[in-house]
Amino acid sequence: MEIMKSLLFAFVLLSNLFGEDSFITKSEYGEQLYKKPRGIGCSNCHGKGGSGMKITSYLHKKKKKEIIAPSIRFLSAKKIEEGVNKHPSFVPKYFLVEDEYKSLEAFLEKK
């Protein structure tokens, strides 16, 4: 089943995604990218709808610290791209193209 999903994802990526006769909308493609772009998905840290969430907590010098992923729900495609490239130690490098960032924006604005 996972192979079929991967093949479908690859087909969609190589197809004319957003033309008149497209079988998937920009938002639907963005949802697929959000859930599992290339390995770990955005949803693992930013939650189901991009509203952010606590990733973990730990003790440092007897003080509780938390790592929290911020909300990305209302960010533009450009801001999402900047976030991915600005925080390479936290955010996986997805190597997305401009249209993919726009698809993520379309999905997140509907949540």
C-alpha positions in Angstrom: 0.0 0.0 0.0 2.9 2.4 0.9 4.4 1.7 -2.6 1.1 2.7 -4.2 0.9 5.9 -2.3 4.5 6.7 -3.3 3.8 6.0 -6.9 0.7 8.1 -6.9 2.6 10.9 -5.1 5.4 10.8 -7.8 2.8 10.7 -10.6 1.1 13.8 -9.2 4.3 15.6 -8.8 5.3 15.0 -12.4 1.8 15.8 -13.8 0.3 19.1 -14.6 -1.0 19.5 -11.1 -3.2 22.5 -11.2 -4.6 22.7 -14.7 -8.3 22.6 -15.7 -8.2 18.9 -16.1 -6.2 18.2 -13.0 -7.5 15.5 -10.7 -6.0 17.0 -7.5 -6.4 20.6 -6.2 -3.5 22.7 -4.9 -4.9 22.3 -1.4 -5.1 18.5 -1.7 -1.5 18.4 -2.9 -0.5 20.7 -0.1 -2.1 18.3 2.4 -0.1 15.4 1.1 3.1 17.5 1.4 2.2 18.6 4.9 1.6 15.0 6.1 4.6 13.4 4.5 6.7 15.6 2.1 9.8 13.5 2.0 10.1 11.4 5.1 8.9 13.1 8.3 5.9 15.3 7.8 5.3 18.9 9.0 2.4 17.5 11.0 4.8 15.6 13.3 5.8 18.9 14.9 3.3 21.6 13.8 0.2 19.4 14.5 -2.7 18.3 12.2 -3.7 21.7 11.1 -0.5 23.7 11.5 -1.5 25.3 14.8 1.8 24.3 16.5 2.5 22.0 19.4 4.9 21.0 22.1 7.5 18.6 20.7 9.3 17.7 23.9 10.4 18.9 27.3 13.6 18.3 29.2 15.6 19.4 32.3 18.5 21.8 31.9 20.3 22.8 35.1 17.3 21.7 37.1 15.0 23.9 35.1 12.3 22.6 32.8 12.7 23.6 29.2 10.4 22.9 26.2 10.8 22.8 22.5 7.6 24.1 20.9 6.9 24.2 17.1 5.1 27.5 16.3 1.9 27.8 14.4 2.3 28.0 10.7 -1.4 28.2 9.8 -1.5 31.7 8.4 1.9 32.0 6.9 2.5 32.9 3.2 4.3 30.4 0.9 7.3 32.7 1.1 7.3 32.7 5.0 7.0 28.9 5.0 10.0 28.7 2.7 12.0 31.1 4.8 11.1 29.0 7.9 12.3 25.8 6.4 15.6 27.4 5.2 16.2 29.5 8.3 16.0 26.7 10.8 17.9 23.8 9.3 18.8 22.3 12.6 15.2 21.8 13.5 13.4 21.7 10.2 14.3 18.9 7.8 15.5 20.1 4.4 12.7 19.2 2.1 14.0 20.8 -1.1 10.6 21.9 -2.1 9.9 24.1 -5.2 7.9 27.3 -5.2 4.7 25.7 -6.3 5.0 23.2 -3.4 5.3 26.0 -0.9 2.2 27.6 -2.5 0.3 24.3 -2.2 1.2 24.1 1.5 -0.1 27.7 2.0 -3.4 26.7 0.2 -3.8 23.7 2.5 -3.0 25.5 5.7 -5.3 28.5 5.0 -8.3 26.0 4.7 -7.6 24.5 8.2 
